[in-house]
Amino acid sequence: MKNNTQCSTFNSQLQKGWEYGTLADAVNKGSSNISLNKVKDDDGKYKLFSAKGYNKNISFFHQEKEYLAIIKDGAGIGRVSKHPAKSSVVATMQYLIPKEGFNIGFIQYFLNGIDFESHRQGSTIPHVYFKDYKLEPFPLLPLPQQKQIVAILDKAFAALDTAKSNAEQNLQNAKELFEISFPKTIKEQEKVVQNINTLKAETKKLESIYTQKIADLEEMKKSVLQKAFSGQLNIKN
């Protein structure tokens, strides 16, 4: 299905020469009717996932093969996760099942690049509906090319995640610089008082630097996804 929609996150930079359909060409949606209250006494060998991740084991499953799920109701709408075969999700999430010829990692990266806030419905309890975001233009690439892009993104995101983890640790270290126990002796107290304002200023400066670095790394992830799905990555044939 060729797509000419104007409502996409990626639509402003579609790659010339690529064929685009819509997300609906790549995935089937599925619904869950599982509530945690109904299965609270159930037990078994099959995993059940909620918006917070693994919840418990139950005696049945919805999906025979590996699949994606998206939070469609409540806090965290639009967050996408990958789940193993023979498992299920709760009713506040929706199944997104890759169609034949589409790589699950490629689809997940694509979904991670969508601005789901633009598809948000409701105020008290937010929702996102497949009927809205299914129209996002989706590149209909050969499976080998999809896998190439996934390999590049895996490597790039691993490096970005490492950098973010280091920045978060540095931020925590900066905060701990000011979390000192007050000394007992008068002489030690006077020394601390003399240096405390300088230490506080330096700590705040470090916090600002690392907070901005973490934010920049998140923006870089968005930029990488934008480039990937607008054909700007250097893919060798």
N, C-alpha and C positions, 0 to 999 in steps of 0.2 A: 504493500500500500504506500504510494507516494504521499508525501506530506508537505503542505504549504502553510502550516499553522504559524501564527504570529505570536504565540503565547509562551514560547519556550525559554528556559534558562540559557540554552546554548544557541538559540536561533539567530542571534546577532552575528555569529561567526561560523556559520556552516561552511564546511570544506567543499570547495568546488571540485567536482570529479567524483565525490562520494555519493552513493545513492542513500537517500534517507527515507525511512518509513516513520512509524511512530513506536513508542514503547509497547503499545498493544500488539505490535507485530512480533515482539520478542518474548513476551511473557503472557501467561494465563493467570488470572487472579482466582483465588479461592478463599472461602470464608470459614471461620471457626465458630462453633457454638459452645465452646468449652468455657465454663466459669469456674474459678477456683473453689467456690462454695460447693459446687456440684461434685467435684472430684476430691474434696478434702479427705474422704475416707477411702479413696481408691488407691490401689498400689499395684505395681507391676514392674516390667523391665523397660518400658518405653518412656523417653524423656519428654517432659512438658516444659515449654518456655513461656515466660511472661515478658513484659516490658523491661523488667529488671534483670533478665537472663534466665538461667536454669532455675526452675521452681521445684519440681519433684518428679518422681516416676509414677506412671499410671499404667493401666492394664491394656491400653489400646493406643493406636496412632492414626493420624490423618494422612500423612505423606509417606509414600513408599520410597521416594528418592530424595536426595539433597535438594534443598530449596532455600529461597529467601523469604523473609517476613518483614513487614513494615508496621510500625505503630501507627494506627489510624485514628485512635480515640484517646483524648486526655493528654497528660504531660508527655513530652518527647515525640510528638507527632512527626512523622517523616523519617525517624531513625530506622535504618535498615540493618538487618543482621542475617547471617547465614547459619543454617541449621542442618543437622545430620539427617540421613535417611531414617525412616521409621520413628518419627517424632511428631510433635504437634505444638501449636501455640494457642494462647487463650484468645477469647473473642474480641479483645480490644486491638488485636493485631490481624493482619491480613496476609494470606499466602501469596507470593509472587513466584510462579513456577516457570523456569526457562523453557521455551519451546525448542524443538529440535533445530540444531545448527547454531545455537547461541550459547556462549560460554558464561557460566554463572558468575565468575569473577568480573567479566566485562560488564555484565548487567549491574552488578553491585556497585562498581565504580561509577557507572553512569548515574545510578540512583543517588549516590552520595554527592553528586554534583548538582542535583536539582534543588532549587530554592522552594522548599515545600511551604514556606510561609506565604508565598504568592498564591497557593492553592488552599490556604486555610479557610475553614468555615466554622462558624460558631465562636462565641466569646467566653461563656462560662466554662463549657467543656469543648475544647477545640477538636476539629475533625479534619481529615484529608480523605478525599474520595478518589478512587481509581478512575472514575469517569472524567475527572478533571485532568489529572497528571498523565493519564495514558496517551494524551495527545502530544507529549513532548517528542520532538523530532529525534529519532534514534538511527544511528548509522548502521546500515545493513552491509556489514563487512564480512568477507570470508572468514571462516572459523580460525584458520592459521593466523590471520592478521589480528583478529580479536585476542588470540593468545599472546601474540607479540606485544601488543599494547598492555595487556595485563602484566606481563613479565617486567616491562619497563616501569609501570606504575608501582608494582610490588617493591621494586628496588628503590624507587624514589621515595615512596612513603615510609619504607623501613628507615631510610636515612633521616627523613624529616621527623619521624617518631623518636629516633635516638636523640636528635638535636633538641626536640621538645622536652624529652625526659631529663636531659642534662640541664636545660634552662629551668625546669621546674625544681630540680634539686638545688640549683644555685639560688633560686628564689627562696626556697626554704632555708638554706644556709644563711642568706642575707637577713631573713626575719629573725633567725636564732641568734644573730650577733647581738641583738638588743635585748634578748631574753636572758639576762644575767641575774644571778643571785646577789643580793646586796651584801657586801662584806661586813664583818662584825666589828672590826677595830675602827677607831676614829680616823686614824691615818689613812687606812685603805678607803674609807668612805669619802674622805676629802679628795683623794686622787681620782676616784670614780666620778665625783661631782664635777671636777675640772674638765674631764674628758667626755662627759655624757652627751653634751649637746653636739659635739663634733661627731661622735659615734652615731648619734641618732640621724644626723644629716646625711652621713655616708650610707647608712643603712637604707634610708628612704631613697637615696639616689640609686643604689643597687636594685632595690625592689622595683623601681620604675623601669630600669633598663631591662630586667629579666621579664617583667610583665609585658612590656612592649615586644620583646623578642618572641615570647610565646604567642602573642596575638599575630605577629608577622608570620610565624610558621604556619598558623592556621590559614591565613590568607594565601600563603604560598601553596598549600594543599589545594585550595579552590582554584588557583591559577593553573596548577598542573592538570587538574581535571578538565578545566576549560580548554587547555591546549590539546589534551588527549582526544577529546570528542569534537574538536573542530579541525582535526587533521594536522596539527602543528608539531607533533612529536616527530623525531627523526627515526622513521621506521625503515630498516634495511630489508629489501626483498631477497 
